[in-house]
Amino acid sequence: MSSDGLTYTVTLRDGLNYSDGTKITAEDFVYTWQRMVDPATASEYAYLASDSHLVNVADIIADNKSVDELGVKAEGNKVIFTLSNPSPQFKSLLSFSNFVPQHKEFVEKTGKQYGTKSDKQIYSGPFKIENWNGTSGSFKLVKNNNYWDAKHIKTKTINIQTVKKPDTAVQMYKQGQLDFASISSTSAIFNSNKKNKDVVTVPEATTSYMTYNETGKVKGLDNFKIRQALNLATDRKGIVEAAVDTGSVPDRSNGC
């Protein structure tokens, strides 16, 4: 990162390949970001790129500039990001699933079928998906032998089963049919199982929040100090216990 926080340079390690053996390049990452903000893609996660403050991102999403003008370029094995303003969260965005590399030739060849089933995707991680058709109740994660660190991936296959009803999943776990099941979906399931000896608490990277409905009708909400006072007076613990009695914990936020 540059001293002013406006330039990030990422150097790709050697030996990166997709699951089909195709080489992963810096251009693939450029294409991923461009595809994300392209109005033709209509990605619901385009706002993440906007929040990153990449140069020209807002104009591109608004269809006022070409994706080629986005502040991300490839130079050899380096991906260079240029921001219009510092973005403290930018590094964390780089690992977000929507920004994993995409191979332009494969995407364009697959067309509208891209990502709709397991054989309409190629993979850059330690596993690839098999037997998934978009709605499969069960499918597999199979070791990707073309992964750069495949020699350290000891698990060869993971069987995934989708269970639509949370209470059914819990019963299947108790009968030894599943390796794990979530009990945090409803208060009833959580409270009837929270003392089970097998329960493991796993923090999730999820934050729920309430926002002010600023329609202009309540003039007081235009005042930052009033919003700040309401924020400080909010009983977070009480709200969590009353509304989401599923193991959630109150957070602290100064958002106003």
N, C-alpha and C positions, 0 to 999 in steps of 0.2 A: 504494500500500500504506500502511496506517495505521502509526503509529509502534510499536504493539504487535505488529504482524505478524498481526493477526487479521481484518483487512478488506482485500479487494482490490476495486478499482473499475475496470472495463474499459469504455471508451467506444468505441462502434462508429463507424467512419467513415461518411460519407454515401455514398449510391449503391450500397449492397450489395444484390445480387440473386442469386437462384438461377438455374440454367441455363434454367428455364422462364419467367423474368422476374418471378417472385414476389419481393417484398421480403423481405430477411433482417432480422429484428428481434431485440431483446434477449430477447424471450420465447422465441425459438427456442433460444437457448443454455440458458435455464432448463429448457425441456422436454428438451433433450438430457441434461442432468445428472440430471434427475428420472427419465427413462426408463432411464438407466444403472443406477440404484440400485433401481429398482422390482423387487421379487421376481418380479412377473409376467413381466418381461423375461428374467430368469435370465441376465443378462450375465456371461460369464466374466471380464470386466474390471471388474466392480463393485468389486473390491478397490482399484483405482486411486483411485476416489472416496473409499473408506474411508481410504486412506493420506493423502489430502489434508486430513483432519481437518475437513471441513465440518460445521457444526453439525447434529446429529441423524442423521448419515449411518449410523452403526452401528445405531441403533434402526430406521431405515427398511429397511435391508438385512435385518434380523432380523424384519421385518414387524410391528414394535411401534408404528410411527408412520407417518403418511401422507407421501407424497412432497412434499406441499405444505409440510411443515415443514422441508424441506431448507434448509440455509443458503445459498441462491442465489435472488436476486430480480431483477426487472427494473424499472427506473425510467427511462421514456423510452428513450433510446438507450444507457443504461448497464446493465451487468450487475454486480451487487454480490454478492460472495462473502463469507460470514461463517464464520470458522473457530473451532473450540473450542480449538485449540492452534496455535502457529506451525508452519508447514510449509515449510521451505526449498525443497522441490522443487515447490511449487505452481505457480510460473510456468511451469515446463517442462511440467507436465501440461496447461496451457491449449492447447498446440499439439499435443497427442497426438491421433491421428486419430479416436479414439473420441469426442472431445469437439467435433468440428466441428458446426456448427448443423444441426438436423433440423427440418423443417417438419411440425408436428403434424398438420395437415389431410391432407397428402400421406401421411404414415406410416399414419394411421388408415384412409384411403381404400384404400391398397394392401394393408393387412392382412398376412397371413402371407407374401405374395409380396414384401414390402418387402426390397430389397437382394439379391434372388435372381438378378436379371439386370439388364442395363444400363438397360432402359426402366422398371424398377421402382425407380429412384433419381433424385434430382435432385442437382445438384452446385453447390458454392459456390466451387470452385477454378478455376484457369485452364484446365482441361481437363474434358471429360466423356467417359464411356466409351460406345462404340458396338460393337454386334455381339458382346456378351458374354452368354452364357446360363447362366453358373454353372460350366460345365465346358469352355468353348471353348478350343481349342488356339491360336486367334489372335483378336485383337480390336484395337480402335483407341482411342487417346486423341485426341479431336478438340477443337480450340480452342473454349472457351466464350465466345461473343461477349457474354454478359451479365456476365462477370467484371468487377469494378470497374477493373482495370488492363489490360483487353484490348488496348488500343492498343500496349502494350509487349510483348505476347506475339507473337513473330514466327513461331514454329512452328505450322503449321496442323494437322498430323496426325502421330501417332507410331504406327507399327505394332508391336504386341506379339505375340510368339510364345512360347507355353509349350512347353518341351522337357522331357520327363519324365526323360530320362537325361542326367546331367551330361557324360559323355564324348561323347555325341552332340552336345550343344550346343557343346562345344569344337571338334569336327570341323566343324560347320556354320559356326562363326566362321572357321576357317582356310580354308574354301571360299568365304568372302564372303557367306554366307547370313544371318549375324547381325552386328549392330554390336558386340556384346560378349557374353562368356560368363564365368561364374565358374569359377575353377580351384581354389577352396578347399573343395570338397565332400568330396573324399577325398584321402588322402595320395598315392596313386598318381597321380592327375590333377595335383595340385599340384607334386609333385617332377619330373614329366616335362615340365612346362610353365613352371616358375618362372623359367627363364632366357630365355624367349622375349622378343624385343625389344619386343613389344607390351604386356607385362605392366605394369599400373598398380596400385600398392598403394592401396587405399581403406579407411581405418579404418571399422569398423562399430560402431554404437552397441549392441553386444552384449557381455554379460559372462556367462561360465559360471562356476559355483562349486560347491563341495561343502559340504554341511551335516552337522552331527552328528546321528546317529540317536538322539536322546535319549528312549529308552524307559523310563528309570529303572533299567535293569539295571546300567549302568556309573555308579556313584555319583560317580566322579571328574569326570564331565562336568558335574555340577551346580556345580562350582567354577569361577568365572570365570577365576581365575588359571591353572588347568590348561588351559582352553580357549585362553586367550591364549598360553600357552607352546607349545601344539600349533600354533597359528596362526603364531607367529614361527618355529617350526622347520620349517615346510612348505617343501619345495623346489619352488617354483612353476615355475621354469624347467625343472626335470627332468620335472615332470608334463606341462607343455605339450609338450615335445619328444617324450615317450613316448606321450602319449595323443592329442594333436591336432596332428600334424605337417602343418598346412595353412596355415602363415603366421601363426598366432595368436601373441600376445605375452603374457608373464606380467604380471599386474596386481598392484598392492599394495593390500591391504585389511586393515583392523584389525578386521573383523567377527569376533566371538567367540561 
